[in-house]
Amino acid sequence: GARRVHQSNRRPARFVRAPLAQVVLVPITYTGTDVAKQSSMCDSIAAQLSEAGIRVKVDDRANYNPGWKYNYWELKGVPLRLEFGPKDMDKSQIRVVRRDTNEKDDVPLSILTQKVALMLVTMQHELLERARAERDSNMATVMKWEDFTPAIAEGKIVLTPFCNETEFEEAVKDRSKAEALAAAGEEGEDERCATPVAAKTLCIPYDAPPLPPGTPCFISGKPAVCWVLWGRSY
């Protein structure tokens, strides 16, 4: 799923267009900070972003420090973090931090809305391309049963021609489980196993390649009627 594919070395990253806050604004206060002015400016910044259709959350909770808030929203997968401290107020700028790369940029408030909108579009595109590349690198096309279980054992998503009959869908599950256990020298599958060894159908892909007439199903030998993706549950 999206959570498994879209991730970084730090934490799972979410789709930028997912229905949660796209931007979190964290005020940074020190002794002597004009809190009233800072709060007013944060509200103004949030309002400008909201007017542009950007979902923004101002985290002005006084009982948590900025570092704690950074980690909290990072765990939530919010794409962009805005850090706004006293020096930023004086310079009429704000620090923007990308969730996926930790890239930091000090942006003038006068162009913040345009910059944030561009960064969100860029992140969405890069996440999608990264996910597609990872998916494609972990996909194998298999035309006969002998190559199926080894590919599944390597953690691949496997594309096969299939007759699309329930009897043979169950046969794939049973045979792939039996062969995987035999290869591991085990007689049965531990019920506590986090990843079942049996392969199961994932979907009939919309963008499957053409299926030449007469192509045999990889398990039954009958004429295949579609391409099917198989994999293990995680």
N, C-alpha and C positions, 0 to 999 in steps of 0.2 A: 504494500500500500504506500501511500504518500509518505507516511512517517518513516518507513524503512528506507525509501529511496532518497528522500530529501533530508539529508543530514550533513553535519559538518563533524570535524574531530572534537568539537566542543559540546554541542548538544543538537538534538533534532531541530531542523529548520522547517518552517511551514511555508506553504504557498503564500506569496505576498497578497493574493486576492482573497485569502481565507477570511471568514466573517469574524474577525477579532480586531483589536486595535492594530493599526499599521505603524503607528508612531507613538512612542511614549516620551513625554517631556519631563525631565527630572531637574528641578531647581536645586542649585548647590548654594548653601548658605554658610557664611562664616561669621565670627563675631564682628559686629559693626555693619553687617549687610543691611541695606534698606529693604527689609522684607516686604513692606507694603508696595514699594515700587516694583520689586522683582515679581511679586504675585500678580500685579496688574499687567506687567509685560508678558508674563506667561499666559495669562488669560487672553491677551490680545493675539499672541502668536497662535494659540490653539484655535481661536475663532477664525483667523485667516486660513489656517489649514483646513478647518471644517468646512468653510465656505467653498473651498476648492474640491470638496468631496473626499478629503483624506480623513480617515478615522484616527483620531488622536486622543490620548489620555494624558492628563497632567497628574503626575504622582507627587503631590505635595504633602504626603503624610509626614508629620513632624516626629513620629516615634521610630522612624527607620532612617539610617544614614544612606547616602547616595550609593555606596558600594553594595549594600544589601539590596537596594532597589534595582541596580543594574543586573544583579544575579537573578532576582525575582522575575523580571521581565524577559531576561534571556531564556529562562526556563519556560516561559510562556511562548517563546518563539516570535516575539514581536520584531518585525524586520528592521526598524530604525529606532535609534535612541537619540534624543536631543538633550544635551547637557548645557545648562544655563546658569553660570555663576556670576559673581560681581564684576570680574574682568570682562566677561562677555557683555554685560550690561553697558559698561563704559565704552566698549568698542562697537556696540550695536551689531553684534554677531552672535552665533550660537554654534556649538560643536555638534556635528552629526556623525553618528557611529553606525556603521553597517553591521547587522547581526551576523551575517554569514561569513564575512571576511575580517571583521574587526577594524576595517579601514576607517580612519578618522579624517574629518574635514571641517575646518572652521569656515562657516558660511555667513556672509552678510545678511542681516534680517531683511534687507530690501529685496533679495532674490530667493529667500528661503522657500517659499511656496513652489516656485518653478523648480528649484533644485531637488526638493523632496519628491515632487511628482516624477521627475526624470529618474531619480535613484530607484524609486519603487518599480517603475517600468523596466529599468535595467536589471534589477534583481530578479523580477519575475521571469524575464527572458533567460537570464543566466541559470537560474534554478531549473527551469524547464529543459534547457539544453543539456545541463549536467545530468539530470534524471534520465533523459533519453539516451545519452551516451552510456550511462551505467547500465541501463536496461539492455541496450543493444550488445554491450560487451559480455553480458551474462545470459544471452539467449542463444540457443542452438536449434538447428533444424534437423530433425531425425526422420528417416523414411522407413526404418525397420526396427523391430523390437530389440534386437541385439545391442543396438546403440543407445537405447532409451534409458535403461536403469543406470548405466555408467554416467550419462549426462546429468541425470537427476542427482546422483551421488555427489557430483561436483558442484551442486547448488545452482545448476542452470535452470532457466525457464525454457521449456522445450516445446517447439512447434512441430506438430505432426499432422499428416493426413489421417482423417478418422471417419469411420462409418456412422458415427453418432448414434449408436445403439446402447441402451442402458446396460445390457448384458456385458458388453465389452468395456464399458466404462468401469464397471465393478471388477472386471478381470484385470484391468490395468492396476487398480488399487491393490488387489490381492497379490498379483505377480510381482509388482514392484516392491511391495513390502517383504514378501518371501525372499526375493533375491537380495535385497538390502541386508536383511537379517543374516542370511547365509554368508554373505560376503564379510560380515562383521563377526561371524562365528557365534552368533547368538540364536537361541531357540525361540525366544518371544520378545515382544517389545515391552519395556518398562512403562507402566501407566503414568509414571511421573516424568516421562521423557518430554522435554519442552518442544521438540521438533519431531512430529511423526515421520516415520521413514517412508510411508506409502505416498505415492504420487496421486494428485487429484486434478481434476479439470479446473482451470482458472477462468477461461472464457473462450468464445469463438471471436477472434479479433476482427474488427471492422476493416482494418487495412491489410488483411491477409493477401499474400500473393495469389495469382491465378492458380486454380487447381486443374491441371490437365485431365481431360476425360480418361477414365480407365486407371487413374492412379489408385493403387491398392492402399487400404487402411493398414497402418503400421502394425496392428496387433491381430486383426481378424483376417486380413487378406481380401476382404470384400471390397467392392468399389467404394472409395472414400467420397463423402458428400461435402466435406468442409475441412478446414484447418482448425486445429484446437491447440490452445496453450495449456501446458501441464506444469505443475510444480509442487513443492512441499509447502505446508502451512508453517508460518513462523509466528 
